[in-house]
Amino acid sequence: MTTVEHPGTGVAEPRALRAPDLLALDRAAQDLLFREARTADTFTDEPVTDAQVAAIHDLIRYGPTAYNGQPLRVLLLRSPESRARLLPYLSSGNRAKTASAPLTAILAADVDFHQRLSELYPYRPQARDWLADRAARVEQARFNATLQIGYLIVGVRAAGLAAGPMAGFDATGVTGEFFPDGRHEAMLIMNVGRSGPDPSGDRLPRLSTPEVVRTL
Ligand SMILES: Cc1cc2nc3c(=O)[nH]c(=O)nc-3n(C[C@H](O)[C@H](O)[C@H](O)COP(=O)(O)O)c2cc1C
């Protein structure tokens, strides 16, 4: 079988494993969501509308979560005033791009997501009791909100937009500033917009399938 070397790794893998035609999604969609999609550091001035945000959420809300709990909550910052409240909590390298992005989202986990489980997970009414312990619930909220953030990044790309996720911020500070209710934890900041020129330098190498996948 022909092999190809994954750029930058020196690891060869069978070409068949990388063949895009083994996937059900057409090639253009694969490229839009993954191969051609880049993390954006610069954006055009084109606004991101509430209708686009709703269309993205309407798609990604079908991504699975444990107990169907859906703990992700999204706070959109559009006004200069709301952006100014966020900037001091960002690491210095993340400030300029966040100040200039058309839309910035604070992605948070609802640590009391279990309160909706009788509606969202009706065939296991006891699930709410399993999550009565706050520490266990917070872990579930973080884990599943993180999964939903992954879906959201792909959803942003499905709308032809680019995402700039950032973990470089003071999460405790952002939680206190924007979620004084005590039931949400800030997980990630994400800029969203139409990608500007030279979004983030050269594409970095990715691990090859044999480096990541083993079969026992
Ligand atoms: C969870 C997460 C946190 C990140 N945090 C930052 C950050 O704080 N600052 C930054 O400039 N880039 C950040 N990035 C961007 C990554 O470095 C970037 O997605 C990665 O290098 C892949 O780039 P590419 O999508 O252009 O190939 C983050 C990405 C993710 C997914």
PDBQT file of the ligand as one rigid body, heavy atoms in Angstrom, charges set to zero:
ROOT
HETATM    1  C1  LIG A 301      -8.697  25.667  23.879  1.00  0.00    +0.000 C 
HETATM    2  C2  LIG A 301      -7.800  26.561  23.066  1.00  0.00    +0.000 A 
HETATM    3  C3  LIG A 301      -7.109  27.583  23.702  1.00  0.00    +0.000 A 
HETATM    4  C4  LIG A 301      -6.293  28.451  22.964  1.00  0.00    +0.000 A 
HETATM    5  N1  LIG A 301      -5.739  29.534  23.594  1.00  0.00    +0.000 NA
HETATM    6  C5  LIG A 301      -5.092  30.453  22.852  1.00  0.00    +0.000 A 
HETATM    7  C6  LIG A 301      -4.654  31.678  23.438  1.00  0.00    +0.000 A 
HETATM    8  O1  LIG A 301      -4.860  31.947  24.622  1.00  0.00    +0.000 OA
HETATM    9  N2  LIG A 301      -4.016  32.580  22.645  1.00  0.00    +0.000 N 
HETATM   10  C7  LIG A 301      -3.789  32.332  21.317  1.00  0.00    +0.000 A 
HETATM   11  O2  LIG A 301      -3.214  33.200  20.631  1.00  0.00    +0.000 OA
HETATM   12  N3  LIG A 301      -4.194  31.182  20.726  1.00  0.00    +0.000 NA
HETATM   13  C8  LIG A 301      -4.858  30.244  21.455  1.00  0.00    +0.000 A 
HETATM   14  N4  LIG A 301      -5.329  29.100  20.856  1.00  0.00    +0.000 N 
HETATM   15  C9  LIG A 301      -5.068  28.866  19.419  1.00  0.00    +0.000 C 
HETATM   16  C10 LIG A 301      -4.205  27.618  19.140  1.00  0.00    +0.000 C 
HETATM   17  O3  LIG A 301      -2.845  27.885  19.361  1.00  0.00    +0.000 OA
HETATM   18  C11 LIG A 301      -4.473  27.202  17.681  1.00  0.00    +0.000 C 
HETATM   19  O4  LIG A 301      -5.824  26.819  17.586  1.00  0.00    +0.000 OA
HETATM   20  C12 LIG A 301      -3.605  26.023  17.232  1.00  0.00    +0.000 C 
HETATM   21  O5  LIG A 301      -2.255  26.393  17.181  1.00  0.00    +0.000 OA
HETATM   22  C13 LIG A 301      -4.038  25.523  15.863  1.00  0.00    +0.000 C 
HETATM   23  O6  LIG A 301      -4.003  26.559  14.908  1.00  0.00    +0.000 OA
HETATM   24  P1  LIG A 301      -4.720  26.366  13.480  1.00  0.00    +0.000 P 
HETATM   25  O7  LIG A 301      -6.169  26.105  13.745  1.00  0.00    +0.000 OA
HETATM   26  O8  LIG A 301      -4.527  27.669  12.761  1.00  0.00    +0.000 OA
HETATM   27  O9  LIG A 301      -4.089  25.218  12.788  1.00  0.00    +0.000 OA
HETATM   28  C14 LIG A 301      -6.139  28.242  21.570  1.00  0.00    +0.000 A 
HETATM   29  C15 LIG A 301      -6.841  27.200  20.944  1.00  0.00    +0.000 A 
HETATM   30  C16 LIG A 301      -7.670  26.388  21.667  1.00  0.00    +0.000 A 
HETATM   31  C17 LIG A 301      -8.468  25.325  20.945  1.00  0.00    +0.000 C 
ENDROOT
TORSDOF 0
